[in-house]
Amino acid sequence: MKLDIGCGPKCLPGFVGVDRFPLPGVQVVADLDKPLPFEDNSIELVHAAHSLEHVSDLMFTMRELYRVCKHKAQICIVVPYYEQKLNLANPYHLQVFNEHTPRFWSSCSWAPIDKKEYYHPHAVTWGLSQSDNSDPGLEIRLLRMEFFYFPRFNKMDPDCRREMRQHLTDVCHQVAYHLVVWKEGNEDDYVALTENLDSYPFLDTPALQKSRNDANLYDKEKCSTFSYAEEFLDQRFKEQYVHVAECERKLLRNEKLIRLLMAGPDLPDADLKRFNNHVATNYSRREPIGYRVGKDIPTDGYVEYPVSSAGECDSISVCVYLSGDAHNAHLGVELVDRSNKVVWNAIKVLSGIDTVGVVNFSIGETFKQENLAFIRFFAKDLYIKANVVECLVTPRWPLRSTKVIPYVCFSHDE
C-alpha cells in the first residue's frame, strides 16, 4: 500500500489519499496528531508534501509513520524550508524543517550526503535521535536531501549558495527529504543500499519536477542587493589584485636596484663584456668598482656627461634604470662637439626594458670620440623616473680621486 499523507484534493495516482478533511480524492480521513488507521508494517511508500508542518507533535507522527511502514519502505517528505519569512509568519505552521530536522529521526552516525550540507560544530555526526538520552522509537534514515531556492540564487555557485542558505533568510523556500525506514539491524544491507543510490527508485512527483524546471526558467537577477554586493566585491577584488600586482612589481624593481648598487647591472654577458672592455680601455686599468643611479633624465632639458674616451665610433649603447613601466616613453641622445655644436641626435622608444637594460643607437656615420665634448640624454613622453646608470672607475694615475662616468659604450663595427 502507498500513502499520500495530507494529500488535499490532489492525491497522487495509485496512492491512498489521507487527509483530515473529506476532500475529493481523499480515501481515508485521519488526523495526523492521532494514531494512523493502518496496520503495522503494511505500507511500502509514503508521500507527504506540505502537510507535516501542520502537526502538533512531529515525533509522534513520525513514530506512527515508522510503525505502519515496512522495513526499507520509502518516505518522501516535502516541506517549507524554515528560514524564509513567509514560513516564519505563518501561524498554521507548527513545525521546523531545515537540513538538521531528519537528523533527529535516526541514530545512525552517518548519512550518504555531503557533510557540508549539515555541518554544525556542536553536532558533528549525523544521527541525533538519542541526543536526549532516550529511545525515540524510530529509525528513519536519510538517502537524499533536495533544496529548492528562490530564483535569484538558482544560478549561483553551489558552495556559495549553500553558505547563503545556512546564514540568511529567504534563500531557500522548500526542502525534500528522501528517506528509508530501517527496522532490521543489518548494517551491511544499509551500506550496500547507499552505494547504489544511482539506481534507487526515488519517488519523483510532478510537483518536484515542476519545482526543478521552474528553477531553470529564471535568469540571475541583476538589480538585487546580492547582485550589487557581488558586483561591488568583484570590483574590490580587482582593485586589490591590481594593487598587489603593483606592489610586487615595485618590490621586484627595488630588488633589481639593490642588485645594481651592490653588484652591478644584471645584463647579458655580451653586453657586460662590451661595456666593461670600453670602460677599461678608456678610463681605467680595471673594471668598474661600483655603480649608482645618475640624475633624472628630464623631458624639458637634458643630462650631460663629458666624453673622455678615444677612437672611432658608429654606434652608442647606454645602460638605463627605469622606476616603472615605460610604455610609449622615448629616450633621446645628442652628441656635441668641442665647438658646442650638436653634430648628431636620435630618439628611440624605451621598450623591452625591465628596470635595468640597454638602449642601442646606430649613428649611421663614423665619429672620432676625441672630437666630441659631451653626450646628452633627454626624454619624451616619460611619466616615470629614468636615469643613466653611472659607474665608478679607478684613475690611471695614483693619488687621484675615483671618477664617476656614465655606463655608456661607444662602439665601432669594422
N, C-alpha and C positions, 0 to 999 in steps of 0.2 A: 504494500500500500504506500502511496505517496501523498503527503500532506502539503497543502498551501495554506500556511498559518496567517490569519489576518488578511485573507485574500480580497475582502471587499467585493464589489460586483464583478471583478475580472479574475476569475480563477484560471490558473494555468491548465491547458488541456491535459487530460489523463491524471489530474490530481484531485484529491478530495478537498474541497474548499471548506476552511474552518474560519468562522468569524463570530464575534459576539452579537452581531446583528443579522437578522434573517434577510439578507440581501439576495438579489438574483445571482445564481451561481454558487451560493453558499449551501453546502450539503449538511454540514454539522454546525449547529450553533453552540458555541462553547466560550466560556470566559477564561482567558489565559492566566488569570490570577487564581484559578481553581484547578483541581486535577483534571487532566485531559481524559475524555471518554474513549480511550483506546487501550487495548491490552498491552502488557509488557512485551517487548521485543517483536512488535508487529509492523513497524514502519521501516522502510528501506531508504526513503528520501524525503527530506523536509525543505520547503522553501518558505522563508519568512522575510517579506520585503516591506519595510516601513511599518512594522507592527510592534516589534519588541520594545521600541522606545516608549510605548504606552503602558507597559505592565507596571504593577506596583512593586513586585519583588522579582527582580530579574533572575536571581539564583534559583528561586523556587521554580520559575518557568523553565529554566534550562535543565533543572533536575527532572522535570516532567518530560521534556523532550528526550533526555538521556534514557529515561525509563522506558518510553514507548518505542524507542529505536532499537533496531537490531545491531549486533556487532558489525562494524565497518559501514554502517549507514552514513549517508552523506547529508550534511546540513548546510544549506546556503542561506546566509543572513545578509540582508541589505538594509542599512540604517543611516540616518543622518550623521555626518561627522560632527562631533561635539563642538569644536572651536569654530563655529560660524554664528554670527549674531542673530540670524533668524531662528536658529535652533535654540539658542540661549534664551530668547524671548518667548518661545512657545510654551504656554502653560500646560499643554497637553502632553508634552514630552517629559517623562518622569525618569528616564534612564540616560546614562552617559555612554557614548561609544567613541572610541578612538583606537589607536594602534595597540594600546595596552589592555583593552577590555577582554579579548579572548585569552589573555594570559591567566585569568582567574577561573577559567573553566578546565584547566589542565595542570597536572603536577609534573609533566614531562619537562626535563631541564632544557630541551632544545626544540626548535621548530625549523622546518625547511625553508626559511626565508632569510634575507639579509639582516644581520644583527643591527645594522644601522637604522633599520626601519623602526625598531622598538628600544634602542639603547637608552638606558637610564642608569646613572651612576649608583643609585641605591638598590637596583634590582637588575643584576647582570644576566642571570639565567632566565630562561623563558617562563616556565610554569610557576604560577603564584597561587594556585587554588588552595594550598595548605599553608599560606603565609600567616594565617591567624591561629595556627597550631590546631586545626580541626580538620575533619574529613568532610568535604562538601557533598560527597555522594555522587560525583560525576567525573567523567574523564572524556572531554571532547577536545580533540586536537586540531590545530590549525594546519591546513595544507597550503593555502594561498590567501593573500590579502590584497585587494584592489582598492586604490584610492581614485576618486573622481574629483577633478579640480575645476575651479571656476575658469572661464575662458582665458583670462589674461595670463594664467600660469601654465596653460597646456603646452606651450612651445618652449618652455624654459628647460635648461639643463636639468636632468633628473636629480642630481645631487643638490643643486641649488633649490629646486622645487621642494624636496624633502625638508631641507633646512627651513624654508619658509613655512611649510605646513606645521612643523614642530614648534615654531616660535611665534607665529602670527595668527590672527583670526581671519575668516573669510578668504582662505586659500583653498581649502578642500571642502566640498559640500556633502559628499556621502562616501561610505566605505562598504565594501563587500567582503564578508568572511566566507571562505570555503573550508568546511570542517569535516572531520570524520569522527564518528562515535567509536570509542575504543573500550571494549568490555572484557577482553581477554588479555592476559599478561605476557603474551609472546611478543617481545620487543623486536625480534628478528623480522617478524612479519611487517611490523611498522616501518623498520628501516628499509625493507625491500619495497614497500609501497611508496615511500618518499623518494626512492631512487628512480622510480618510473612515472613521475608525475606528468611527463610529456604525453603519456598515453592514458592518463587518468580521465574518466568520463565526467569532467566538471559540468555541473548544471549551468547552462548558458541561456538565459531568458531573453525574450525580445526587448525587455526594458534595459537589461545590462548592455545588450548590443547597441541599442539606441544611444545610451549614455556614452559609450566608447566612440560611436560615429559622430555624435554631436561635438565631442572634444576636438575633432579634426576640422570642423567647419569654421572655426574662428581663427583669424589671424592674430598675431601678437599685438596687443593694444599699444598704441604709441603715445597716448595722452593720459597716462595714468601716473600716479605717484611713483610706482615702482619703476616704470619706464624712464621717468625723469631721473630717478636716483641712479638707475643703471647707466643712463647716458652721462650723468654728471660724474659718476665714479669712473666710467671708462675714460672720460676726458682727463680726470685727475691722474689716473694710472699712466696715461700717455705723457702727461706733463712730468710726472715723476720719472718715467723712463727716460725722457729727453734730458732731464736734469742729471740723473745718474750717469747717463752716457757722456754728457759733457764733463762731469766730474772725473770720469775715468780717462777721458781724453786729456784733461788738464794734468792729472796725475802722471800719465804717460809722458806728456811734454816736459813736466818737471823732472821726471827720471832721466830723460834724454839730455836735458840741460845740465843736470848734475854730472852725468857721464862726460858731457862735453868739457865741463870745467875741471873735472878730476882726471880724465884720461885722454881727452881729445875727441874730435868729431867721429861719429860712427858712420864711416863712409866705406864704399867698396875698396878693396885693396889696391886696385889700379889707380883710383883717384888719390888715395893716400900717398902712394909711391910717387905719383907725378907732382903733387903739391909739395911734398917734403923734399924731393930732389931739387925743385925750383928754389925753395927756401934755403936749403943747404948750400946751393951753388952761389946764390946772390947775397946772402945775409950772414951766413954762419958756417962754421966747420961741422956743426952738429944739427940734428933735427930740432924742431921747436921744443922748448922746455915747459911750456904752459899755454893755456888757451883761455879766452874770455869772449864775452859778447860786446861788440862795439856800440857806437851811438846809434840811436834810432834813425832809420832811413826815412826822410820826410817826403811828403807829396808836394810841398811848396818850396823846395830847396834841394840841397844835396849834402852828402857826406863826402869829404875829400881826404885822400891819402896821397902822400908823395910817392913817386916811382923812383926806387933806388936800385933797380935791377938793370942788367945789361943783356944785350943780344937781340936778335931779330925775333919778331913775334907776328903771328897772323890769327891768333885766337886767344881768348881770355876765359878763364874759369874762376868763379867766385863761390866761396862757401858761405851760405847764409843760414841764419837762425830765424824761424817763424814761431810766433807765440800762439798761433791758431791756424785755422783753415784759410788758405789764401784765396780760394775761389777764383775770381777773374782779375786778381791783382797783377800788376806788371812791375818788373824791375828794369831800371834803365842804367846804362853805363856811358860815361863820356871820357875820352882821352884828351888831355890838354898838353900842348907842347910848351917849350920854355919861354915862348913869347906870349903865353897865357891865351892862346888861341885853341878853341875846340877843333881838333882835327878829325874826330870820328865819334859817333854815338850810335847807340842802338837800344831797343826796348824789347823785352821778352816776357811772355806770360809765366807767372810762377805756378807751375803745375807739377804734380807728382812729387812734391817735397813734403815729407812728413817730419816737421820740426826742424831737422838739420839736413841740408842737402846742397847739391852743387848746381849752379846755373852756368851753362856754357854759351859763349858768344863767339861767332865766327866773324872776324874783322873784314875779310874779303880782300885785303891788301896787306903788305908787309910793312911793319914799323920797326924802327930801331928804338929799343927801350931807353937808350941813352939820350934820345931826343925828346922824351916825354917828361913832363914835370909832375903832373898829377893824374890820378884816376878818380873819377867822381861816380857816386851812386845816388840815384833818385828813384822815386816810386810814383805809380799812377794807380788810382782806384784801390788803394791799400787801406783797409779798415782794421788791420791788426798790427801788432808790433813786429817789425822786421829789422834785422841787424846783420851787418857783415861780421863774420867770425874773425877775431883777431888772435894772433899768436905771439908769444914772447920768444925772442931768439938771443943767443949769446953773441956778443960783438967779436969781431976778428981780433981786435987789439985788447990786451989786458987793461984792467983798471977803468974801462969804460962801462957805463951802465947798460943793463939789459934793454933791448929795443923791442917796441911793440909795433907790429906790422899787420896789414890785412892778410888773411889766409887766402891769397889770390895767386893764381898761376898764369904766367904769360908763356904761351907755347908757340913753337914754330914747326909746322909739319913740312918737312922737306920732301 
